[in-house]
Amino acid sequence: MIWRCVICFVFVGLTLKSLLSHINSAHSHSPDFHVVCGIDGCVKEYRVYNSFWYHIRRTHSDHLGNGRCSGSTMTQKSDDSCHDVLTRQATALVLTAREKHRLSQSGVNDVVAALQQYQASLVNNLRSQVQKVFQQHHESGLEKDVLAVFDQIEDPFASVSTTYRQDDVIKRNFNFVESEEVCVGYTAVMVKKGKKRFLSTVPKCFHYVPLVRSLEQLFSHPRVLALIDEQKNYRNDYLYDITDGELMKSHLKIQTGNGEREIFGALVSLCGDTLAQHELCGFKEGVGFAHSKCRQCECSFEDMQIYFDEDNFEERTFERHVWQCSEIEKANTEYLRSSLKTTYGINRRSKLINFPAFNLIQQTPQDMMHVIFEGIAPLEIKCVLKHLVLMGELDLDLFNAALTGFPYSPVDIRDKPSVITYSTLASSDNKLKQSSGQMIVLLKILPFLIDAAKGTEHYAFILELIEIVQILLAPVISLQTINKLKILIEQHLKHMKALFPDNNITPKQHYLIHTPSQIKRLGPMVRHMCMRFESEHCFFKQWASKINFKNVCKSLIKHNQMYECCQNVDSFDHPIFSNECTLGPTSEVSNMSYLKEKMRAFLGNDEVNHAVTVKWLNLNGNKYIRDRSLIVCAVGSSDLPIFGLVKNIYVINSSLYCFEFQQHNTICYDRDYMSYKIEIPNMAQATELISADNLIDFTPYYSFTHKAMTYAVMKYYLCDVIGLHMSSTDVL
């Protein structure tokens, strides 16, 4: 049975409840509201919705039930289970539309109403078609029972037809974590009451999302929980993740209890920009007003300009920091307290001091995004470009033309750098007006853009910066490379003072000298870079323009918590795994024997039940494009990577991802361009096959032709990735 609205004659629903919900939301507030009951021939008329509702409940309550025919207990349970699944999926659809895609509440309700109409029309159409089939075959015995199934179908959207119902279902079924309002004090305000104004107090509050409950929500996803149990063992002289650092090796343990899962955790790393980290840790946020400007060492401004080795500075220790906080608190006068704050570079004692097993000196890592891409790189590139332009060694218009016309890869085109104007170079600040993503791309291609200055000291200075950044961006770093990095940073800062003696070494440039020891403690810097955190801000920025401003924080937290629920709907659908595998346009493999022969020759297996070829494949966040992407398929002489151009991408038996590639010859690593010089082979050269799991490096690369030579442009230092692969191969 379907229920059609007798007011608009547009809405149709599978249940009476869905119809009543529609009438309430769409028509009840109309000044000329008028409805005739019509159920079982009832002629009662009503002009107030509540009266109509009470009439239905008193007189036609049997139609408000679930409407199922009686049957066996097993069938009933099966029906309930199926309905629960449909209801959960319906709720997930509504939740995704509202929170992930930021659809307004009225828009969500319109979508739900439209889906209910479509659903009812679809069921009615299927019922008619099934009835016709029975009539054509003169099968009347089962017709009544089969058609009754359609009358038993419940509307899964009925439970989420209103805002209240949506929130209620989400909170009950999707591990919703409610925020807590915490009062931290009171402030005096003038309150107007009638024509008079009175002095009153208003509580100052903030909204706190319980950490433990949030972790429980995250770990309720089975695949996220499984990641905790994954243990990858690498050689001790290679650092791959934060768990490979010295800190973690002497810290966290995971235990399994009887019956319940016990996970013991601790605060390991506090990520953020310099201002946020200093504020949370109690250091002076504006380091320009402090004698000691670094949270890792007690360096003065004068020493910062002379020494570029971490060993030349007195390292801050946790015990000394606590003592300094105590000295500030015990100061007898405000003048003495202010002097001590300036001397120590500390404003107050941080609550982080009380965190168990947390050292706020060693566990607040420098962030690449803010220190390098928003600090050091724009400053140093601007200094070099300004010098080259003033000396006539670089034409800025030609530079911008090359920047605009550069053949960016499909990945880099999203962060294509902006042109650099004369006014930008002439400004007194240290900015290039580029985002962090644009700075990453600019650093990759900069040697090609300033090729006219090749051989000069300033060109070599830029190459030093790029080499340092490539090491810092590397996903795998060996202890040997860390020692190399320390030397490179010291040489680079000395070079900076030699080339630009009028420029002071900034605090961010000084922070660079602490990165080698930071990597030893906490693993590669790329593992705790803040770019992903910054992108999360977009969610709040986009919602902020659509909500009321009475309590912005509370509204934003509610939307964020609803969004977190949305991510746990499906056992596979979670942002962590969203880019695990995404396929481009697919087509069937026409020559299956050719593919089987390739598999037999290169993979030692020719079992192919089904295979498709795809135009592009996004695997674990890496996008491979046919006839565009280069993959690192082997290691050649002198440990040089061998690249291959992807000619075909196959998905075999729905689970095996393979690349058919044409191997390129690697000539050398050209340090003048910080890229590998490669040679494109004859088009007739035979192709090879490799599975995605056997790639040496999972990052896809792209070639670029410059002065009749072809280069594979690098984003990060590749030698340790190759070294780790070679060591793993030797072990096997």
N, C-alpha and C positions, 0 to 999 in steps of 0.2 A: 504494500500500500504506500502511495505517496501522498503528501499533504501540500496542497497549493494555496497560496495566500489569496483570499477573496477580496482583498483591498487593492493590491497592485497587479494581481494575476500574472506576476513574473516569477516570484520566488516559489520554488518547490523543494520540499524536504522529505527525508526518509522517515522522520518521526514527528509526532505531534509536538514534542519538546522543542525541536529545532524550528518548527513553524511559529510557536509561541515566542521563542527568543527573537525571531525575525520581526514579528509584529510589535514586540516591546521596543526593540531598538530602532525600527524604521518608521513606525506609524503611531505609537502610543502618545507621542508628544504633540501630535498634530491637533490644532484647535477644533477641527471638525472630525475628530476620530469617531468612527462608527463601524461596528462589526456585527455580523449575524453569525451565531454559533455554527449551525449547519451540520453538526456531528450527529449521526444517526437520525437525520431529519429534524433536529432541534431548531426552532424558529426564534429563540431568545435573541434579543438585540441589546448591545451594550455600547455606551459612549465613554466609559472609563475602563482602561485596560485592567486595573486591579480587580474590578467587579467581574470582568470577563474571565480572568484567571481563576478566581474563587469559584465561579460557576463550573468551569472545566474540572477543577479538582473535586468539587462536591458531586457533580452529576456524571461526568465522563472519565472518572479516575482510571477505569480499566484501559483506556487508550493511552494513558501516561506511562503504563508499565513497559516492560521490555518487549512484549508482543511475541515472545517465542512460544512455539508449540511445545507441549511437554514431550520429553524423550528420555533416553537413558542417561544415567549420571555421567558416563564417560563422554557421551555426545555433548552434554551440557558443559562439562569442563573444557572440552575441545573448543566449543563455541566461545566460551568466556576467554580462553587463551587467545584465540584468533582476534576477538574483539579488542582485547588488551593491546595486542601488537599493533592493530590498526589505529587505535586511539593514541598510542605512543608515537607512531609515525605522523599522525595528524598534528599532534602537539609539537613535534619536532619541526614540522613544516612551518607552523605558525611562529614558533620561536626563532627559527632561522630568518624568516622574513622580517620579523620585528627587530631583532637585535643585531644579527650579522649584516643585514642589508639596510638597517636603519629606516624601516618603513614606519610611517606614522600609525597611531593606534586606529584612527578612522580608516586608514588604508588597509590595515590588517583585517579589520572587521569586514570591509568590503570584499577582500579576497576570500575570507572564510565563507561569506554568504554566497559568493559566486561559485565556490567549490561545492558547496552544499547543493546548489541548483544543478550544476553539471552532474554531480554524483547521482542525484535523484533521477535526472533525465536518463543517465546512462543505465541505471538499474531498471528503469521502466522499459527502456528500449530492449535490453537483454531479455527481460521477462516476456515481451511481445514476440521476440524472435524464437525463444524456446517454446512458447505456446504454439507458434506456427509449425515448428518441427514436429511436435506431438500430433498436431492435427493432420499433417501430411502423411505421417506413418500410422495413423489410427491407433496410437498407443495411449489409451486413456487410463490404464492401470496406474502408472506412475505419475501421470500429469499433475494430479492434485498435490501429491507430496513434493514434487520438484518445484512447482510454482509457489508452494508455501514457503520455500526457502527464501524467495525474494521478499516475502512479507516479513521475514524474521531478521533481515539485514538491518543492523543498527547504524545510525549515523555517527561515525567516529569524530566528526567535528562538533557534535552537540556539546561535548564537555568543554570546548574552547570557543564557544560562540560569543562570549562577552569578555571584556577586559578582566573582570574579577575572576571568571572561570579560568581564563588563561593563566593568570598568576597563581591561582590556587593549585591547578594541576601541575604546573612547573615546579612549585615549591614542594609538592608532595612526592613527585616521581623522578626528579632530575637532580637530586643532591644539591639543592640550592643552599648557598651559604649566606645567611643574613648578616649584614653589617651591624656593628654595635656603635651606638653613640656614646662617646666618652667625654665627660665634662672635665675641663682642665682649669676652670676658674670662672670668675664673673667680671663683667665690665659695667661701669656706670653709664647710663644713657638718660636722656630727657624723653619722657613719654607724654604725648598729648592726650588729654582726657577732657573732652568737651572743649571749653575755651581756655582751659588752664594746662600748664605743663608741670609735670612732676618728675623728680629724680628717682630713677629705678635702677635695678640691676638686671642684666641679661647674661645667661650662662654662655661661656665660650666653649664650644664643643668641636670635636672632630670625629670622623667616622672611621672606624677600624674594622677591617675584614679579618676575622680570626685566622691566624696562620695555620694552625694544626688542622682545622676543619677544611681549609683550602687545600692542604696537602692530601687530606683524605678524599676530597672530591677529585683531585688530579689522579690519585692512585686507584680510584674506583674504575678507571679505564684499564682494562686488562693488559693492553699492549704497553701502556706507560709503566705499569708496575713491572712488566717483564724486562724493561730496560735496566732496572736496578740490578737484576740478577746477571745481566750480561757482563762478562769479564774477559777483556782482551789483554793478552799478555804480550808485551813488546820487550825488546832489549832494553836494559836499564840505561843505556846511553842515548836513548831516543825519548823525546817527550811528545805525546800525541794529544793528551787531554789533561784536564785539571787533576785527574786522579793519578797522573804520572809524576806530578810535582812532589817536592820534598815534604810539603806540608801534609798532603793527603796520605802519603805513605806512612806517616807517623800519627794519623788522626782516625777517621771514621771507621766504624765497623758495623756490619749488618748481620743481625742474628735472626734466627727463626725460632719462635716459641711453639709450644704445643697448642694446637687449635687456632690461635690467633697469630697474625703476622706482626712481629715487632721490628720496627725500623728505628734505629738510633741515629739521630742526625745532629748537626751543629752548624752554626753559621761559619761558612768557609771563606766566602769572598763577598765584599761589599762593592758593587759596581756602580759607577756614576761619573759625572764630570767633576772637575776639581772643586767647583763651588759647592756642589751637593755633598761630596765626600768630606770636605773641610767642615761644613756646617754640622753634619751628623757626628763627626768625630771630635767636635769642639775646637778645631783649629780656626785661625782667622780666615774668613772667607776671602776678603780682599788681601792677598798676600803682599801687595805693595806697601801696606802699612805695618808689616811685620819685619823684625830683624832676621828671624829664621823663616825662610819662605817655602820650605819643603817639609812635607810630613814624613819623609823617609830619613832625612838627615838634618843636622842643625847647621846649614850653610848660611853664610852671610852673603849680601849682594856682591861685595868685593871679591870674595872667594869664588863666587859663581862665575865671575868673568875670567878667572885665572886657571882654575882646576877643572878638568873634564874627565876625571876618573873617580869612581865611587869610593875608592880606597883613600882618597885625599880628604874625605869629610868624616866627621864624627856621626856615626849612625845613631838615629834615635832608637831607644829601647822602650819597651812597655813599662818597665820598672821606673825608668827615669821620667817618663811621661806622667806617670801617676804622682811621682814626687813633685814635679813641676806644677801639676794641678793643685796639689796640697799647698805649695808655697803661695800660689795666687790666692787661694781661699783664706790663708792665714795672714795675708797682708793687713797691716794696721790702718793704713790710709788709702784713700781712693787713688791718690797719685802713685803710690808704690804699687798698688794692684794694676793700674794701667801700664806702668813701666814694665812690670813683669810679663804682662800679656804681650806687649810689643816685643820684648826680648825673646820670649819663648815661642812666639807665634801661636799662642793658645788663648782662646776666649773663655773656655769653661770646661769643666769635667763632663765628659760625655757618658750617657747611660750605657754605651757600648763597652765601657770598661768593665761593667759587671757581667757581661755575657761570658758564659763558661767557654774556656778554650778558644777565645777569640782575641787576637792581637791586632789592635786597630792600626798599628804601624806597618805590619807586614801583610795584612789581609785586606788592604784597600788599594787594589792595583791601579796603576795608571791606565787610562782608557785611550786606545788608539784614535778613536773617532775625534775626541775633543783635543787631545794633545798633539796628534800628528795632522789629521785632515782639517781641523779647524784652528790649528795653531802654527805648528812648525812649518808644514808644507806651504801654506799660503804666504807666510812671512818670507821664507827663503826663496821661493819661486819669484815672488814680487821683487825682491832685492836683485836677483839675477836679471830678470826681464828689464827692469828699470835701467840697470847698468848697460846691458847690451843695446837697448834703444838709444840711450844718451850717447854711447860711444859710436853709434852708427853701424854696429855689427849685426843689428836685427831690425828689420822693417816691421813695425807692429801691424800694419795693414796686411802685409803678406802672411804674417804669423796667424792673424785671425782668419784669413782666407783659407790657409791650410787647416786650421782648427775646424772651420765650418765644413770644409770639403773632405775631411778625413773619412775613409771608408770604414765606419764603425761596425762592429759585429752586432748581430741581433740582440745580444745581451747588453753591450755597452751603449747602444743607441738610446736606451731609456735614461741614461745619465750623461748625455752628451754635454760637454762643458760649454759654458756661455763665452761669448767673445769678451776679450779684456780690453777695456777702453783706456784712453790716455788719462782720463780723469781718475780712473781706478788706480793706475800706476802713480799718479801725482798725489794721491791722498796720503795723509800722514799715518793712517792706521795700517795694520798688518793683514788686511783682508783682500781677497781676490774676487769676492762676490760669487763664490761657487759653493755648492752643497758638498757634504762629505762624499757622496756617491760620485759627484762630478770630479772631485779631487782625485779619487782613486783612478778614474779613467784618464784624467789629465796626466798623472804621473806615469801611466803605462806608455803613453804616446809622445810625451814631451821631448825625448831625444830626437825623434823624427821631425818635430816642429821647429826645433832650434838647431837643426843640422848645420846651418851656416856658421855657428860658433864652435863647431867641433874642433878639438885640439886646444882650446883655451882653458884657463884655470876655472872659469865660471862654468863651463860645460862639464868639466870633471867634478866640480862641486855638486852639480845637479845629479850626476851619476852616483855619487856617494849617497845622496839622500834617497834615491830610488833603490839602491842596493839595501840600505837599512830598512826601508819600508817593506821591501819584498821579503826580507827575513822575518820581520815582525808579523807579516800577514800569512806566513807559512803555517799550514796545518800540522806539520811535523818538523821538529827542531832537535838536532843532536847536541850533545854537550860540547862537542868540538865547534859547532857553529855558534853556540852561545859565547864561547871565548873569542871567536872571530868578531862577533857583533860588538863586544865590549871595546875591542881595538878600533873597529870602524867608527863607532860613535865618538871616541876620543879624538881620532884624526879629523873627523868631520867638523866638530865644534872648534878645533884649533884652526881649521881651514876657514871657518866662518869668521873668526876674529881677524885672520890675516887678510881676507878679501874685503871685509866690511868693518874696519876698525872703529867707525863711528857708531855702529850698532851695538847695543848691549845684548848680552846673552839673556834671553827671557827665562822666566821660571819654567815654562813648558819645555824649552830646549834643555834646561838643566834636568828636568824630570827624565829625559831620555837616558841619562847615564844609569838610572836605576832599573831600566827594563831587563837587562840580562839576569840580574839576581831575582827579579820578579818572575821571569820565565822559569827559572830553576825551582822556585817555590810553588808556582801555581800553573805551570804548563804554558803552552803557546798563547800569546796575547789575543789571538783571534777568537779564542774560546770564551773570553769574557768581554768582548767589544760591545759597546752600547748601541750600535746602529739598530739592532733588532728591538731594543727597548724604546728607542726614539720613534720607530715606526708604529709602535703600539699607541703612541700619543695621538696618532691620526684618528683612532677610534673615538677618543674623548673629544677631540676638536670638532669632529663631524657631528657628534651627538649634542655638543654644547649649544649649537645654533638652533636646535630643534626642541629644547626642553624649556620648562619654566625656570625663572631665575630666583624663585623664592628660597630654594635650598639646592644650589647647583651641585654641590658635592654629593649629597644624598641621592639625587637623581642619577648622576653619572655612575655612582657605585652600584646602584640597582641595575642599571643597564649592563654594566660590566659583569655583574654576577649572573645575570640572565644569560649573557653571552657565554660565560664559562659553562653554564648548564647545557647550552646548545652544543658545545663541543663534545659532550659525553653521551650523545644520543645513540650513536652507532659504535660498535666495537672496532670498526676500522676507520671511521670518519673522525679524525682529530687533527688540529693544525700541525701537530708534530709530524703526522704522516700524510698531510694533504698533498705534498709533492713527492710522495714515495714512488708513485708511478702514474703518469698521465700520458695518454697516447694522442698523437695527432691523427690526421686522416689516414684511414687504413684501406688496404686492398689485398685481395687474395693473392698468394704466390702462384703464378701461372706455371712455372717450371719447377715442380717439386723435386724431380730427380737431380737437378742442378744443386738445389739446396742440400739434399741428402748427401751428395758427393762432397760438398764443402764441409759439412759437419763431420763426415767420416774422416776427411783428410786433416782437419785442424782441431776437432774436439774429440775425435775417437768415438763418436756415437752418431748413428743415423736414424734413431727412432723419432720420426716426425709424424704425429697424428693430425696435427693442424698447425698451420703457419700463416701469418699475415705479415705484410711489409707496411711500415708506417713512414709518414713524411718527417715527423719529429717525435722524439721521446724525451719526456721529463722524468728522470730517474733520480730520486733522492735529492731533488732541488737542482740537478744539473740537466740542462736542456741540450740534447744532441739533435742536430739538424742535418738531414741528408744533403750531400754535396756541398756542405758549408763547414761542418765541424771537423776539427782535428782531434784525434785521440792519441794518448801516449800508449803505444801498443807493445813496445819492447825497449830494451836497453842495448845500445851499441858499444863500440869501442870507446875507451876513455870515459865510460859511464855516461855517455851522452844519450838523452832520450830519443827514441825513434818515433816519429809522428806518422799517423796514417789518416788520410782523408776518408771520411765516412761516405761510402757509395750507396749502401743499403742498410736499413735497420729492420731486423726481423724479431717478431714475437712468436716463439715456438712453443707449442703445447700450452699456451696461455701463461707460462711462467718463466721461460728461458728467453732472455734478451741478448741478442747477438748483433754485432756490427760487422758488416762486410766492408773492408777498407782497402785503399790503395796506398801502399807504403811509400813515404817520402824519405829521401836521404838527408840526414842531419850533417851539415858541413862543420859547424862549430858553434860555440856560444860567443856571440859578438857583443863584447862589453860596451862598445861605443853606442849601442842601441838597447842594451840590457835585454836582448832577445836572442833566440836561436835562429841561426841562418840555415834555411832548408832549401832543398832542391826538388822541384816538381818533376816526377818521372814521366816517361813516355806514356801516352794515353793507353797504349796497347799492353801495358804491364799487367800481369795477372793480379787478381785481388786475393785477399786472405780473409779469414773469419776468426773472430774472437768474441767470447762471451763477456758481458758487462762485469761479471764478478772477477774476471782475470785482468782487468785494466790495471796498469801500474799507477796511474793517477786518474781520479774520477772527474776531474775538471775538463770540460771541452775547451779547446783553443781555436783561434782563428788566425789565418795567415794574412799577411799584408805585404804588398810589393812596393819596394822603395829603391829607386835607382837601379832598376833591372834585377834586383835581388829580392828573394822572398823570405819573410821573417815570420816566426811564430812568436807573437807578443806575449810576455809573461805578466801575470798578476802577482805571483809570489815565488819565493825561492824554491826551486824544484829538486835541488841536489839531495836534500835529506829525505824527501818522498821516495826518490830512487834508491837511496841508501837503505831505507827501512825495508823496501821491497826486496832488495838484493840480499839483505841479512835474513829475511823470512824465507827466501828461496834456498839459501844455504842450509838453514835449519831443516827444511823439508828434505 
